[in-house]
Amino acid sequence: MAAKHFAIVGCGTGGLATALFLAREGHRVTVFERFSEPSAVGAGILLQPTGMAVLRELGLLEALEATAARVDTLDGRIADGRRVMDVHYRHLAADAYALGVHRANLLQVLSSAAFGAGVELRCGAEVDSIQQAAGHGSLTLAGGEKAGDFDGIVIANGTQSRLRTQLGIPQTYKPYPWGALWTICPAPEGPLAPALQQRYDGSTVMIGVMPTGRDPVSGQACVSFFWSLKTAEYPVWRKTSFDRWKTQVLSHWPQIEPLMSSIADPEQLLLATYADVRMRHWHEGNTVVIGDAAHGMSPQLGQGANLALVDALVLGDCLARHSDVAAAFAAYSHQRRRHLRFYQFASRWLTPLFQSDSRLAAWTRDCSFPLTNRIPFTRREAIRTVAGLKTGLLLDRPALEVDGRSGLWPAKE
Ligand SMILES: Cc1cc2nc3c(=O)[nH]c(=O)nc-3n(C[C@H](O)[C@H](O)[C@H](O)COP(=O)(O)OP(=O)(O)OC[C@H]3O[C@@H](n4cnc5c(N)ncnc54)[C@H](O)[C@@H]3O)c2cc1C
């Protein structure tokens, strides 16, 4: 495609990765971000082999790995110590693993590459609305300023996107009743297990700890901590004695006492809420929606950032292969369908097993997961699901196969 001018709304994982793919194809790219400056805020993200493959394609994996922590296994246990979640990346390939990364480090690696490639960033530019007309688009910013005229607009502004709702595409937005309190704190002394560890009590209690690599400010090793909480109960949690809550956490998982001692103030914990976003398709004329704005889901399967990265890769590929922007966006929608539908379905069905009031859901998890781990076929399907590779329940194609341009991940598959 001849060089075009694209607007990308949102300077998150999906927006930055897309900006980089497009700039490297020779397009002019302007990213609009509502925050006035990029900050080091961000949760710990489990970057799956699919997301790692996209970063490898961008030539950024090595730089990110220097600040990330290796994760070899997912280790989830119930109150009696029995391991119900027992997923190993080595069951995918002998040298496979995931990465625990600080979101700020991921954004830093992506943004320096994007700006090095000539991407223009407009910070403090909240986009209020988009206008499309005959193959062109423009944006109206909060305050009334108009920006345009663009050959294509990429909406990548996260789950709460109001721009998505301005499109005439049938869609639904359903908030999950449960969210999570999270924080990133200094890693306790001693070696860190290369594992995402979780503790469950039924499906009402879930605690998670994940090595998260290096803190972007201090450079010290850090870990992410998560505590599952109903969003409606957050005001009650704020009023509860903090020490009483810490005692409750430790009653489920006494071994994390050194980590809990670094959480001294409720202000350190942020509430993450999430929602299930469904769209019939993701393109309309010269506008396309990607990332959480297009397919927000619960983080239970650890896929959001990975899917946003694969979106960026596929979008870049479609624009490289079509001479017309609208045709490229339509091809993108078609190509992403199976992969995204599978993960939306899986996250919708799996989330209540970990976050709900249902005893049956927890019982189902505690009985079925260990069984899954014992049977080689289901064990492999489980790790392929976690790795972000699946595009269907039984019959599926490798997720990163882009119209025959296969082999991004993994050659050994
Ligand atoms: C607690 C928690 C844990 C998670 N763990 C994982 C994990 O382990 N693995 C994983 O893969 N994913 C995880 N995720 C999900 C992951 O963080 C998201 O899926 C991913 O960041 C989505 O990227 P995005 O680019 O679509 O959106 P975002 O990263 O949300 O970026 C959107 C950007 O758009 C900007 N913006 C919003 N509105 C406007 C506007 N009107 N104008 C201009 N700019 C705007 C925002 O400021 C933001 O910078 C987790 C999420 C949560 C909440």
PDBQT file of the ligand as one rigid body, heavy atoms in Angstrom, charges set to zero:
ROOT
HETATM    1  C1  LIG A 501      -5.328  -6.449  36.855  1.00  0.00    +0.000 C 
HETATM    2  C2  LIG A 501      -5.076  -6.755  35.420  1.00  0.00    +0.000 A 
HETATM    3  C3  LIG A 501      -4.184  -7.765  35.108  1.00  0.00    +0.000 A 
HETATM    4  C4  LIG A 501      -3.918  -8.072  33.765  1.00  0.00    +0.000 A 
HETATM    5  N1  LIG A 501      -3.057  -9.078  33.494  1.00  0.00    +0.000 NA
HETATM    6  C5  LIG A 501      -2.785  -9.372  32.203  1.00  0.00    +0.000 A 
HETATM    7  C6  LIG A 501      -1.879 -10.416  31.890  1.00  0.00    +0.000 A 
HETATM    8  O1  LIG A 501      -1.323 -11.081  32.766  1.00  0.00    +0.000 OA
HETATM    9  N2  LIG A 501      -1.628 -10.672  30.570  1.00  0.00    +0.000 N 
HETATM   10  C7  LIG A 501      -2.221  -9.931  29.574  1.00  0.00    +0.000 A 
HETATM   11  O2  LIG A 501      -1.928 -10.203  28.402  1.00  0.00    +0.000 OA
HETATM   12  N3  LIG A 501      -3.094  -8.954  29.855  1.00  0.00    +0.000 NA
HETATM   13  C8  LIG A 501      -3.388  -8.658  31.136  1.00  0.00    +0.000 A 
HETATM   14  N4  LIG A 501      -4.272  -7.671  31.413  1.00  0.00    +0.000 N 
HETATM   15  C9  LIG A 501      -4.937  -6.982  30.312  1.00  0.00    +0.000 C 
HETATM   16  C10 LIG A 501      -4.032  -5.966  29.627  1.00  0.00    +0.000 C 
HETATM   17  O3  LIG A 501      -3.529  -5.024  30.534  1.00  0.00    +0.000 OA
HETATM   18  C11 LIG A 501      -4.867  -5.256  28.558  1.00  0.00    +0.000 C 
HETATM   19  O4  LIG A 501      -5.573  -6.217  27.828  1.00  0.00    +0.000 OA
HETATM   20  C12 LIG A 501      -3.983  -4.492  27.599  1.00  0.00    +0.000 C 
HETATM   21  O5  LIG A 501      -3.289  -3.487  28.289  1.00  0.00    +0.000 OA
HETATM   22  C13 LIG A 501      -4.853  -3.864  26.496  1.00  0.00    +0.000 C 
HETATM   23  O6  LIG A 501      -4.134  -2.952  25.753  1.00  0.00    +0.000 OA
HETATM   24  P1  LIG A 501      -4.874  -1.847  24.893  1.00  0.00    +0.000 P 
HETATM   25  O7  LIG A 501      -3.795  -1.180  24.101  1.00  0.00    +0.000 OA
HETATM   26  O8  LIG A 501      -6.020  -2.434  24.173  1.00  0.00    +0.000 OA
HETATM   27  O9  LIG A 501      -5.500  -0.825  25.928  1.00  0.00    +0.000 OA
HETATM   28  P2  LIG A 501      -4.851  -0.006  27.107  1.00  0.00    +0.000 P 
HETATM   29  O10 LIG A 501      -3.513  -0.554  27.487  1.00  0.00    +0.000 OA
HETATM   30  O11 LIG A 501      -5.912   0.119  28.132  1.00  0.00    +0.000 OA
HETATM   31  O12 LIG A 501      -4.544   1.432  26.463  1.00  0.00    +0.000 OA
HETATM   32  C14 LIG A 501      -5.565   2.330  26.135  1.00  0.00    +0.000 C 
HETATM   33  C15 LIG A 501      -4.961   3.728  26.080  1.00  0.00    +0.000 C 
HETATM   34  O13 LIG A 501      -5.933   4.619  25.530  1.00  0.00    +0.000 OA
HETATM   35  C16 LIG A 501      -5.936   5.819  26.263  1.00  0.00    +0.000 C 
HETATM   36  N5  LIG A 501      -7.255   6.446  26.065  1.00  0.00    +0.000 N 
HETATM   37  C17 LIG A 501      -8.443   6.053  26.566  1.00  0.00    +0.000 A 
HETATM   38  N6  LIG A 501      -9.446   6.819  26.095  1.00  0.00    +0.000 NA
HETATM   39  C18 LIG A 501      -8.863   7.751  25.295  1.00  0.00    +0.000 A 
HETATM   40  C19 LIG A 501      -9.384   8.827  24.491  1.00  0.00    +0.000 A 
HETATM   41  N7  LIG A 501     -10.703   9.087  24.431  1.00  0.00    +0.000 N 
HETATM   42  N8  LIG A 501      -8.513   9.583  23.781  1.00  0.00    +0.000 NA
HETATM   43  C20 LIG A 501      -7.176   9.334  23.805  1.00  0.00    +0.000 A 
HETATM   44  N9  LIG A 501      -6.633   8.314  24.555  1.00  0.00    +0.000 NA
HETATM   45  C21 LIG A 501      -7.476   7.520  25.263  1.00  0.00    +0.000 A 
HETATM   46  C22 LIG A 501      -5.667   5.373  27.691  1.00  0.00    +0.000 C 
HETATM   47  O14 LIG A 501      -5.204   6.428  28.499  1.00  0.00    +0.000 OA
HETATM   48  C23 LIG A 501      -4.608   4.279  27.453  1.00  0.00    +0.000 C 
HETATM   49  O15 LIG A 501      -3.313   4.822  27.433  1.00  0.00    +0.000 OA
HETATM   50  C24 LIG A 501      -4.568  -7.344  32.734  1.00  0.00    +0.000 A 
HETATM   51  C25 LIG A 501      -5.474  -6.336  33.043  1.00  0.00    +0.000 A 
HETATM   52  C26 LIG A 501      -5.729  -6.061  34.377  1.00  0.00    +0.000 A 
HETATM   53  C27 LIG A 501      -6.733  -4.962  34.695  1.00  0.00    +0.000 C 
ENDROOT
TORSDOF 0
